[in-house]
Amino acid sequence: MYAYIKGKVASVSENLVVLDVGGVGYAVNVSKSTAAAVSGKSEAMLYTYLHVKEDALTLFGFISGEEKYFFEKLITVSGVGPKSAMTVLGSYPLNLLASMVASGDTVSLTKIKGLGKKTAERIVLELKEQFKPDIETVDSVPSELEDAIFALMSLGLGRQEAQKAVESAAKHTSGLENIVSLALRERK
């Protein structure tokens, strides 16, 4: 429903950021790492995920498309809800988490508060293949295009397909939203 929210930072706590967008304060649940990245800034943009339950609508925010992608993968694992996924994301840097999952390092994962051995094993079992580095070499891309690539990956594209689409779109436009939009249009 919401792709991102951009606004003035009204307040930041350990797991919550309030963004003022046109006089409306949006309470966005975040990981510790996102809270730290937003802290001290006057304005921020967070990628969002709206979690809908029978009795509540909860907005989760992410500093990068990569963090959102990881979150969406984590919540597909049985026994990992959105709040647990945010705890996981705030415990280690994303590249280290991806490496732990890909290598099957359940010992390190169980050091995360509230994550038991069985849940850590399920995360590894269900996500291991998705976080293994591609066997084929993937050219490195500028960091500003990584968010666009992860946005397309979260829509179901593979890494190489998303990278090609983003690189092609970036030749004709700039800005995350424009690049993602053009990349999607060119795929059709």
N, CA, C and O of each residue as an XYZ file, in Angstrom:
752
protein
N       0.815     -1.183      0.000
C       0.000      0.000      0.000
C       0.864      1.254      0.000
O       0.680      2.128     -0.846
N       1.814      1.356      0.945
C       2.743      2.474      0.974
C       4.111      1.957      0.550
O       4.594      0.975      1.114
N       4.743      2.593     -0.427
C       6.086      2.186     -0.839
C       7.125      2.799      0.088
O       8.091      2.138      0.471
N       6.926      4.052      0.446
C       7.835      4.724      1.360
C       7.125      5.922      1.971
O       6.078      6.355      1.490
N       7.709      6.444      3.031
C       7.212      7.666      3.667
C       8.409      8.577      3.857
O       9.449      8.163      4.369
N       8.247      9.821      3.439
C       9.311     10.810      3.582
C       8.748     11.996      4.341
O       7.691     12.518      3.986
N       9.441     12.421      5.376
C       8.961     13.553      6.149
C       9.963     14.006      7.182
O      11.086     13.507      7.256
N       9.530     14.966      7.979
C      10.371     15.493      9.054
C      10.403     14.488     10.196
O       9.379     13.901     10.544
N      11.571     14.294     10.771
C      11.718     13.379     11.895
C      11.212     14.092     13.149
O      11.834     15.041     13.628
N      10.075     13.623     13.674
C       9.487     14.229     14.871
C      10.102     13.637     16.132
O      10.361     14.360     17.094
N      10.339     12.325     16.135
C      10.982     11.680     17.285
C      11.567     10.337     16.871
O      11.128      9.712     15.906
N      12.574      9.914     17.633
C      13.229      8.630     17.386
C      13.446      7.959     18.738
O      13.991      8.561     19.664
N      13.013      6.707     18.838
C      13.349      5.900     20.005
C      13.995      4.621     19.491
O      14.248      4.493     18.293
N      14.260      3.687     20.373
C      14.998      2.485     19.977
C      14.336      1.719     18.830
O      15.028      1.233     17.935
N      13.012      1.606     18.847
C      12.324      0.819     17.828
C      11.186      1.561     17.142
O      10.350      0.935     16.491
N      11.138      2.884     17.276
C      10.036      3.650     16.701
C      10.531      5.007     16.213
O      11.265      5.710     16.907
N      10.108      5.354     14.996
C      10.380      6.677     14.431
C       9.037      7.294     14.103
O       8.177      6.637     13.516
N       8.847      8.556     14.479
C       7.640      9.278     14.097
C       8.034     10.280     13.028
O       8.863     11.159     13.261
N       7.427     10.140     11.838
C       7.673     11.062     10.739
C       6.465     11.968     10.562
O       5.332     11.495     10.468
N       6.711     13.270     10.517
C       5.668     14.258     10.294
C       5.580     14.508      8.796
O       6.499     15.061      8.191
N       4.465     14.096      8.205
C       4.246     14.275      6.775
C       3.004     15.149      6.609
O       1.878     14.682      6.779
N       3.217     16.400      6.282
C       2.105     17.317      6.084
C       1.243     17.499      7.318
O       0.027     17.649      7.204
N       1.846     17.490      8.484
C       1.093     17.690      9.712
C       0.505     16.424     10.310
O      -0.183     16.487     11.328
N       0.765     15.276      9.695
C       0.295     13.994     10.220
C       1.513     13.208     10.688
O       2.467     13.029      9.931
N       1.485     12.742     11.923
C       2.604     11.974     12.462
C       2.397     10.489     12.242
O       1.436      9.906     12.744
N       3.304      9.877     11.488
C       3.240      8.439     11.229
C       4.205      7.724     12.168
O       5.409      7.977     12.136
N       3.680      6.836     13.000
C       4.506      6.020     13.886
C       4.968      4.808     13.089
O       4.158      3.990     12.654
N       6.273      4.705     12.905
C       6.840      3.651     12.074
C       7.758      2.788     12.941
O       8.738      3.286     13.495
N       7.444      1.506     13.058
C       8.290      0.555     13.790
C       9.539      0.292     12.962
O       9.450      0.003     11.769
N      10.698      0.391     13.594
C      11.964      0.236     12.884
C      12.907     -0.674     13.661
O      12.694     -0.953     14.841
N      13.945     -1.127     12.981
C      14.998     -1.892     13.649
C      15.923     -0.915     14.361
O      15.882      0.288     14.103
N      16.751     -1.431     15.250
C      17.705     -0.576     15.964
C      18.651      0.114     14.990
O      19.017      1.272     15.191
N      19.046     -0.594     13.935
C      19.979     -0.002     12.971
C      19.322      1.129     12.185
O      19.980      2.126     11.887
N      18.045      0.998     11.843
C      17.350      2.076     11.143
C      17.164      3.266     12.075
O      17.345      4.411     11.661
N      16.804      3.005     13.328
C      16.661      4.098     14.296
C      17.974      4.860     14.434
O      17.972      6.090     14.494
N      19.085      4.149     14.485
C      20.394      4.795     14.604
C      20.713      5.620     13.358
O      21.297      6.699     13.465
N      20.335      5.121     12.173
C      20.601      5.842     10.926
C      19.771      7.115     10.815
O      20.226      8.096     10.227
N      18.569      7.112     11.367
C      17.661      8.263     11.285
C      17.945      9.273     12.399
O      17.705     10.469     12.229
N      18.446      8.801     13.519
C      18.690      9.655     14.677
C      19.593     10.827     14.302
O      20.631     10.654     13.663
N      19.176     12.017     14.711
C      19.961     13.211     14.438
C      19.646     13.882     13.118
O      20.126     14.984     12.854
N      18.848     13.237     12.288
C      18.470     13.842     11.002
C      17.193     14.649     11.176
O      16.358     14.328     12.021
N      17.047     15.689     10.383
C      15.825     16.490     10.452
C      14.750     15.925      9.528
O      13.559     16.130      9.758
N      15.176     15.205      8.472
C      14.224     14.622      7.528
C      14.707     13.223      7.156
O      15.911     12.964      7.131
N      13.778     12.332      6.871
C      14.157     10.967      6.509
C      13.129     10.368      5.558
O      11.972     10.786      5.512
N      13.591      9.372      4.799
C      12.712      8.579      3.957
C      12.880      7.125      4.374
O      13.994      6.604      4.427
N      11.762      6.483      4.666
C      11.787      5.080      5.057
C      10.929      4.271      4.093
O       9.795      4.646      3.796
N      11.475      3.161      3.606
C      10.677      2.212      2.836
C       9.731      1.555      3.830
O      10.101      1.339      4.984
N       8.543      1.243      3.409
C       7.553      0.779      4.381
C       6.913     -0.543      4.012
O       6.868     -0.952      2.851
N       6.424     -1.189      5.049
C       5.649     -2.420      4.927
C       4.486     -2.272      5.899
O       4.695     -2.043      7.090
N       3.256     -2.403      5.392
C       2.071     -2.300      6.237
C       1.619     -3.705      6.605
O       1.227     -4.488      5.740
N       1.676     -4.015      7.895
C       1.255     -5.325      8.393
C      -0.190     -5.217      8.855
O      -0.507     -4.423      9.741
N      -1.058     -6.010      8.259
C      -2.489     -5.954      8.554
C      -2.883     -7.178      9.367
O      -2.689     -8.318      8.944
N      -3.445     -6.912     10.549
C      -3.994     -7.967     11.387
C      -5.461     -7.642     11.617
O      -5.929     -6.547     11.304
N      -6.154     -8.582     12.154
C      -7.583     -8.417     12.416
C      -7.865     -7.191     13.283
O      -8.855     -6.491     13.071
N      -7.002     -6.938     14.250
C      -7.258     -5.861     15.201
C      -6.270     -4.695     15.128
O      -6.328     -3.789     15.960
N      -5.355     -4.703     14.136
C      -4.367     -3.625     14.083
C      -3.737     -3.483     12.698
O      -3.598     -4.453     11.953
N      -3.363     -2.252     12.380
C      -2.552     -1.946     11.214
C      -1.230     -1.415     11.749
O      -1.217     -0.419     12.472
N      -0.122     -2.059     11.409
C       1.174     -1.655     11.930
C       2.101     -1.352     10.771
O       2.239     -2.150      9.843
N       2.737     -0.184     10.833
C       3.639      0.261      9.784
C       5.081     -0.013     10.206
O       5.505      0.399     11.286
N       5.829     -0.709      9.353
C       7.231     -0.999      9.597
C       8.057     -0.227      8.579
O       7.681     -0.126      7.411
N       9.187      0.316      9.026
C      10.013      1.133      8.141
C      11.444      0.641      8.063
O      11.962      0.028      8.996
N      12.080      0.925      6.912
C      13.421      0.424      6.626
C      14.241      1.508      5.972
O      13.736      2.249      5.128
N      15.490      1.610      6.347
C      16.375      2.635      5.824
C      16.785      2.346      4.377
O      17.155      3.261      3.642
N      16.718      1.072      3.969
C      17.109      0.713      2.599
C      16.163     -0.342      2.031
O      15.462     -1.042      2.762
N      16.168     -0.428      0.715
C      15.392     -1.467      0.048
C      15.901     -2.854      0.404
O      15.125     -3.807      0.469
N      17.202     -2.966      0.634
C      17.806     -4.244      1.008
C      17.267     -4.712      2.357
O      16.963     -5.892      2.530
N      17.149     -3.783      3.317
C      16.635     -4.151      4.637
C      15.178     -4.605      4.530
O      14.774     -5.569      5.181
N      14.393     -3.907      3.706
C      12.984     -4.292      3.525
C      12.887     -5.676      2.877
O      12.069     -6.501      3.283
N      13.712     -5.918      1.886
C      13.728     -7.212      1.201
C      14.018     -8.340      2.199
O      13.350     -9.374      2.190
N      15.014     -8.131      3.051
C      15.389     -9.128      4.063
C      14.219     -9.364      5.014
O      13.903    -10.507      5.341
N      13.573     -8.278      5.459
C      12.408     -8.365      6.348
C      11.306     -9.208      5.706
O      10.751    -10.104      6.342
N      10.994     -8.916      4.447
C       9.922     -9.648      3.763
C      10.246    -11.128      3.628
O       9.343    -11.963      3.670
N      11.502    -11.459      3.468
C      11.907    -12.867      3.419
C      11.770    -13.508      4.801
O      11.277    -14.629      4.923
N      12.205    -12.798      5.834
C      12.137    -13.349      7.190
C      10.711    -13.665      7.615
O      10.472    -14.703      8.233
N       9.759    -12.794      7.299
C       8.388    -13.025      7.776
C       7.679    -14.143      7.029
O       6.570    -14.526      7.402
N       8.303    -14.676      5.977
C       7.719    -15.848      5.311
C       8.032    -17.133      6.077
O       7.404    -18.167      5.848
N       9.002    -17.062      6.984
C       9.415    -18.233      7.758
C       8.422    -18.457      8.895
O       8.100    -17.533      9.641
N       7.944    -19.683      9.017
C       7.015    -20.027     10.088
C       7.645    -19.729     11.445
O       8.771    -20.142     11.726
N       6.910    -19.013     12.274
C       7.398    -18.686     13.608
C       8.114    -17.347     13.703
O       8.504    -16.932     14.794
N       8.293    -16.659     12.563
C       8.932    -15.341     12.567
C       7.896    -14.300     12.160
O       7.496    -14.214     11.000
N       7.477    -13.516     13.141
C       6.547    -12.432     12.870
C       7.297    -11.149     12.594
O       8.525    -11.114     12.670
N       6.562    -10.087     12.271
C       7.210     -8.815     11.955
C       8.093     -8.272     13.076
O       9.177     -7.757     12.806
N       7.650     -8.378     14.322
C       8.466     -7.841     15.418
C       9.738     -8.660     15.611
O      10.801     -8.099     15.875
N       9.639     -9.975     15.480
C      10.835    -10.821     15.566
C      11.794    -10.501     14.424
O      13.009    -10.450     14.619
N      11.241    -10.287     13.234
C      12.078     -9.967     12.074
C      12.832     -8.655     12.307
O      13.998     -8.536     11.932
N      12.171     -7.674     12.922
C      12.828     -6.395     13.206
C      13.948     -6.581     14.226
O      14.988     -5.930     14.127
N      13.746     -7.458     15.197
C      14.793     -7.748     16.180
C      15.998     -8.374     15.482
O      17.143     -8.024     15.766
N      15.725     -9.305     14.566
C      16.802     -9.949     13.811
C      17.568     -8.899     13.008
O      18.799     -8.884     13.017
N      16.841     -8.022     12.316
C      17.484     -7.009     11.478
C      18.339     -6.029     12.284
O      19.342     -5.521     11.781
N      17.950     -5.767     13.516
C      18.694     -4.835     14.345
C      19.850     -5.450     15.094
O      20.580     -4.748     15.794
N      20.030     -6.766     14.957
C      21.061     -7.452     15.737
C      22.429     -7.504     15.073
O      23.450     -7.475     15.761
N      22.464     -7.580     13.761
C      23.713     -7.667     13.007
C      23.583     -6.840     11.733
O      22.467     -6.579     11.283
N      24.701     -6.424     11.143
C      24.631     -5.779      9.826
C      24.020     -6.753      8.798
O      24.189     -7.967      8.915
N      23.322     -6.219      7.809
C      22.610     -7.073      6.842
C      23.531     -8.044      6.106
O      23.181     -9.209      5.918
N      24.700     -7.570      5.692
C      25.592     -8.481      4.962
C      26.042     -9.641      5.837
O      26.230    -10.754      5.347
N      26.216     -9.384      7.132
C      26.600    -10.460      8.058
C      25.427    -11.422      8.279
O      25.623    -12.636      8.329
N      24.219    -10.886      8.410
C      23.037    -11.749      8.553
C      22.872    -12.651      7.335
O      22.642    -13.853      7.466
N      22.991    -12.060      6.156
C      22.854    -12.846      4.922
C      23.913    -13.945      4.875
O      23.633    -15.069      4.460
N      25.120    -13.613      5.299
C      26.202    -14.600      5.326
C      25.901    -15.715      6.318
O      26.153    -16.886      6.031
N      25.358    -15.359      7.493
C      24.999    -16.370      8.503
C      23.946    -17.331      7.961
O      24.047    -18.546      8.131
N      22.934    -16.764      7.306
C      21.867    -17.606      6.759
C      22.417    -18.498      5.655
O      22.148    -19.699      5.634
N      23.186    -17.917      4.740
C      23.730    -18.677      3.610
C      24.670    -19.785      4.057
O      24.717    -20.852      3.446
N      25.422    -19.530      5.128
C      26.386    -20.537      5.591
C      25.792    -21.500      6.620
O      26.451    -22.455      7.032
N      24.532    -21.244      7.038
C      23.888    -22.136      7.997
C      24.358    -21.935      9.425
O      24.325    -22.874     10.220
N      24.796    -20.730      9.769
C      25.328    -20.424     11.093
C      24.199    -20.194     12.109
O      23.905    -19.056     12.475
N      23.576    -21.284     12.553
C      22.469    -21.167     13.509
C      22.962    -20.774     14.903
O      22.201    -20.205     15.686
N      24.219    -21.069     15.219
C      24.767    -20.717     16.532
C      24.740    -19.199     16.727
O      24.304    -18.712     17.770
N      25.203    -18.461     15.728
C      25.190    -16.993     15.818
C      23.772    -16.456     15.814
O      23.468    -15.493     16.517
N      22.899    -17.075     15.022
C      21.509    -16.609     14.963
C      20.803    -16.784     16.307
O      19.982    -15.948     16.684
N      21.112    -17.856     17.032
C      20.440    -18.082     18.312
C      20.903    -17.107     19.393
O      20.302    -17.045     20.466
N      21.956    -16.350     19.123
C      22.404    -15.318     20.068
C      21.503    -14.087     20.010
O      21.598    -13.207     20.866
N      20.641    -14.024     19.018
C      19.696    -12.913     18.901
C      18.601    -13.107     19.936
O      18.008    -14.181     20.039
N      18.341    -12.053     20.699
C      17.341    -12.119     21.772
C      15.987    -12.581     21.230
O      15.451    -12.006     20.282
N      15.446    -13.634     21.854
C      14.124    -14.132     21.492
C      14.104    -15.117     20.334
O      13.035    -15.595     19.953
N      15.266    -15.432     19.764
C      15.319    -16.357     18.638
C      15.871    -17.690     19.120
O      17.050    -17.806     19.451
N      15.001    -18.692     19.154
C      15.410    -20.005     19.620
C      16.082    -20.832     18.537
O      16.153    -20.432     17.375
N      16.569    -21.984     18.944
C      17.304    -22.862     18.029
C      16.434    -23.336     16.872
O      16.877    -23.332     15.724
N      15.200    -23.746     17.163
C      14.325    -24.260     16.099
C      13.976    -23.177     15.085
O      13.932    -23.440     13.883
N      13.728    -21.960     15.563
C      13.408    -20.863     14.640
C      14.630    -20.510     13.799
O      14.508    -20.267     12.598
N      15.798    -20.480     14.419
C      17.031    -20.205     13.674
C      17.258    -21.271     12.603
O      17.671    -20.958     11.487
N      16.988    -22.523     12.944
C      17.140    -23.606     11.968
C      16.145    -23.465     10.819
O      16.483    -23.731      9.666
N      14.903    -23.043     11.138
C      13.900    -22.833     10.082
C      14.318    -21.682      9.161
O      14.154    -21.771      7.944
N      14.856    -20.603      9.740
C      15.316    -19.475      8.922
C      16.381    -19.948      7.939
O      16.320    -19.642      6.748
N      17.347    -20.690      8.441
C      18.421    -21.196      7.581
C      17.856    -22.143      6.521
O      18.177    -22.019      5.339
N      17.017    -23.087      6.945
C      16.461    -24.071      6.024
C      15.661    -23.404      4.904
O      15.817    -23.758      3.735
N      14.807    -22.445      5.257
C      13.906    -21.847      4.271
C      14.535    -20.722      3.443
O      14.083    -20.449      2.331
N      15.571    -20.071      3.973
C      16.126    -18.906      3.267
C      17.549    -19.090      2.756
O      18.073    -18.219      2.062
N      18.173    -20.200      3.085
C      19.581    -20.414      2.741
C      19.862    -20.184      1.257
O      20.808    -19.481      0.904
N      19.063    -20.760      0.412
C      19.284    -20.649     -1.030
C      19.112    -19.221     -1.534
O      19.772    -18.822     -2.493
N      18.239    -18.453     -0.902
C      17.968    -17.090     -1.365
C      19.086    -16.122     -1.009
O      19.196    -15.057     -1.616
N      19.916    -16.478     -0.033
C      20.988    -15.583      0.367
C      22.369    -16.089     -0.003
O      23.375    -15.489      0.375
N      22.422    -17.199     -0.745
C      23.712    -17.675     -1.231
C      24.163    -16.734     -2.342
O      23.346    -16.293     -3.150
N      25.459    -16.425     -2.388
C      25.942    -15.594     -3.484
C      25.720    -16.327     -4.800
O      25.838    -17.550     -4.867
N      25.399    -15.571     -5.844
C      25.200    -16.181     -7.160
C      26.502    -16.834     -7.601
O      27.585    -16.286     -7.399
N      26.383    -18.011     -8.205
C      27.557    -18.715     -8.731
C      28.131    -17.886     -9.886
O      29.343    -17.712    -10.009
N      27.222    -17.382    -10.724
C      27.676    -16.542    -11.825
C      28.127    -15.214    -11.234
O      27.573    -14.749    -10.238
N      29.116    -14.616    -11.842
C      29.582    -13.343    -11.316
C      28.580    -12.257    -11.644
O      28.065    -12.182    -12.759
N      28.315    -11.432    -10.676
C      27.413    -10.307    -10.850
C      28.265     -9.057    -10.772
O      28.966     -8.826     -9.786
N      28.197     -8.250    -11.827
C      28.968     -7.016    -11.817
C      28.511     -6.139    -10.669
O      27.326     -6.088    -10.342
N      29.465     -5.449    -10.062
C      29.084     -4.539     -8.992
C      28.422     -3.314     -9.598
O      28.746     -2.905    -10.713
N      27.499     -2.737     -8.858
C      26.788     -1.554     -9.331
C      26.971     -0.449     -8.307
O      27.240     -0.718     -7.136
N      26.828      0.782     -8.742
C      26.938      1.886     -7.786
C      25.916      1.718     -6.666
O      24.814      1.212     -6.878
N      26.301      2.148     -5.485
C      25.444      1.950     -4.315
C      24.082      2.618     -4.474
O      23.095      2.141     -3.914
N      24.013      3.722     -5.234
C      22.726      4.390     -5.389
C      21.724      3.565     -6.195
O      20.521      3.813     -6.125
N      22.207      2.593     -6.956
C      21.297      1.744     -7.731
C      20.893      0.475     -6.970
O      19.953     -0.215     -7.366
N      21.603      0.170     -5.880
C      21.292     -1.043     -5.111
C      19.853     -1.048     -4.596
O      19.187     -2.082     -4.638
N      19.367      0.100     -4.110
C      17.997      0.155     -3.598
C      16.990     -0.176     -4.691
O      15.999     -0.862     -4.438
N      17.239      0.307     -5.899
C      16.337      0.012     -7.012
C      16.368     -1.483     -7.335
O      15.329     -2.083     -7.611
N      17.547     -2.075     -7.300
C      17.673     -3.511     -7.565
C      16.906     -4.312     -6.515
O      16.176     -5.242     -6.859
N      17.064     -3.961     -5.247
C      16.367     -4.698     -4.191
C      14.860     -4.476     -4.253
O      14.088     -5.366     -3.896
N      14.434     -3.293     -4.705
C      12.995     -3.055     -4.878
C      12.435     -4.014     -5.922
O      11.364     -4.586     -5.724
N      13.144     -4.194     -7.023
C      12.689     -5.121     -8.061
C      12.771     -6.572     -7.585
O      11.915     -7.390     -7.921
N      13.801     -6.885     -6.804
C      13.915     -8.248     -6.270
C      12.753     -8.553     -5.334
O      12.272     -9.685     -5.286
N      12.302     -7.545     -4.590
C      11.176     -7.775     -3.679
C       9.880     -8.005     -4.444
O       8.902     -8.504     -3.889
N       9.880     -7.634     -5.737
C       8.713     -7.891     -6.587
C       8.834     -9.229     -7.319
O       7.982     -9.574     -8.138
N       9.902     -9.979     -7.019
C      10.014    -11.328     -7.561
C      11.067    -11.522     -8.640
O      11.247    -12.647     -9.107
N      11.769    -10.474     -9.056
C      12.799    -10.632    -10.068
C      14.052    -11.213     -9.441
O      14.321    -10.995     -8.260
N      14.814    -11.952    -10.229
C      16.102    -12.451     -9.769
C      17.112    -11.320     -9.752
O      16.886    -10.272    -10.357
N      18.222    -11.527     -9.064
C      19.238    -10.481     -8.926
C      19.746     -9.985    -10.275
O      19.786     -8.777    -10.510
N      20.132    -10.892    -11.161
C      20.707    -10.477    -12.440
C      19.670     -9.769    -13.311
O      19.987     -8.766    -13.951
N      18.450    -10.271    -13.344
C      17.388     -9.649    -14.129
C      17.094     -8.238    -13.612
O      16.931     -7.302    -14.395
N      17.028     -8.099    -12.290
C      16.774     -6.782    -11.683
C      17.915     -5.825    -11.981
O      17.685     -4.657    -12.292
N      19.144     -6.317    -11.886
C      20.309     -5.466    -12.134
C      20.323     -4.970    -13.576
O      20.583     -3.791    -13.817
N      20.049     -5.850    -14.537
C      20.019     -5.443    -15.949
C      18.940     -4.400    -16.195
O      19.172     -3.411    -16.890
N      17.754     -4.624    -15.622
C      16.647     -3.681    -15.809
C      16.971     -2.316    -15.212
O      16.670     -1.285    -15.814
N      17.584     -2.307    -14.029
C      17.930     -1.043    -13.362
C      19.025     -0.309    -14.136
O      18.936      0.902    -14.338
N      20.043     -1.028    -14.563
C      21.123     -0.381    -15.314
C      20.610      0.217    -16.609
O      21.035      1.303    -17.003
N      19.703     -0.477    -17.273
C      19.106      0.039    -18.504
C      18.274      1.287    -18.229
O      18.376      2.276    -18.955
N      17.451      1.242    -17.180
C      16.590      2.382    -16.847
C      17.417      3.582    -16.389
O      17.056      4.725    -16.672
N      18.517      3.334    -15.687
C      19.348      4.424    -15.165
C      20.028      5.216    -16.269
O      20.463      6.345    -16.042
N      20.124      4.638    -17.460
C      20.700      5.367    -18.598
C      19.748      6.461    -19.084
O      20.174      7.412    -19.738
N      18.450      6.321    -18.760
C      17.439      7.241    -19.289
C      16.807      8.147    -18.238
O      16.156      9.131    -18.587
N      16.989      7.830    -16.961
C      16.352      8.622    -15.909
C      17.169      8.530    -14.636
O      18.133      7.769    -14.563
N      16.785      9.302    -13.633
C      17.459      9.240    -12.334
C      16.414      9.283    -11.226
O      15.246      9.577    -11.477
N      16.834      8.994    -10.019
C      15.912      8.950     -8.887
C      15.340      7.556     -8.738
O      14.963      6.920     -9.722
N      15.278      7.087     -7.507
C      14.847      5.719     -7.223
C      13.497      5.382     -7.836
O      13.366      4.385     -8.546
N      12.495      6.208     -7.566
C      11.138      5.912     -8.051
C      11.086      5.864     -9.575
O      10.438      4.989    -10.150
N      11.775      6.816    -10.234
C      11.776      6.861    -11.695
C      12.473      5.642    -12.287
O      11.996      5.061    -13.262
N      13.594      5.258    -11.701
C      14.343      4.106    -12.207
C      13.517      2.830    -12.064
O      13.414      2.046    -13.007
N      12.928      2.622    -10.883
C      12.120      1.418    -10.668
C      10.926      1.401    -11.616
O      10.616      0.367    -12.209
N      10.259      2.536    -11.760
C       9.088      2.624    -12.630
C       9.453      2.311    -14.086
O       8.765      1.531    -14.745
N      10.531      2.918    -14.584
C      10.961      2.685    -15.964
C      11.413      1.244    -16.160
O      11.116      0.634    -17.188
N      12.121      0.702    -15.190
C      12.588     -0.689    -15.288
C      11.399     -1.644    -15.385
O      11.439     -2.606    -16.152
N      10.356     -1.390    -14.623
C       9.159     -2.239    -14.683
C       8.438     -2.095    -16.019
O       7.974     -3.081    -16.592
N       8.347     -0.857    -16.513
C       7.681     -0.634    -17.810
C       8.424     -1.321    -18.942
O       7.801     -1.902    -19.831
N       9.761     -1.261    -18.920
C      10.566     -1.862    -19.994
C      10.489     -3.381    -19.992
O      10.723     -4.013    -21.022
N      10.165     -3.973    -18.848
C      10.062     -5.440    -18.764
C       8.815     -5.960    -19.448
O       8.784     -7.114    -19.875
N       7.780     -5.129    -19.562
C       6.488     -5.595    -20.111
C       6.523     -5.742    -21.598
O       5.522     -6.123    -22.205
